[in-house]
Amino acid sequence: MEAWLLRGLVMRKIQVTVHKDGTTTTDFDGFVGPACLQEAEKLRERLARFGIVMEQTNFVAKPELSVTEGTSQSQTEVQQEG
């Protein structure tokens, strides 16, 4: 399942992969800072309305998580190096 969200000129994508054993992997692309965490919570809430309960068992942060709105990733990398 893929969901595309348009926010300004930034294309956001949520991809949920359901594995044969019933586990899922969710990937958030195009999100800046903690916006992906907020969308993950919204997704869990929406699925719960249909009786689908998703539990977070593993979390892997992407570099974009540390980027704030209005700051590009390259700007953040320079700030971290300096």
Secondary structure, DSSP 8 states (H G I E B T S, - for coil): -EEEEEETTEEEEEEEEE-TTS-EEEEEES--TTHHHHHHHHHHHHHHTTT-----------GGGG--TT--HHHHHHHHH-
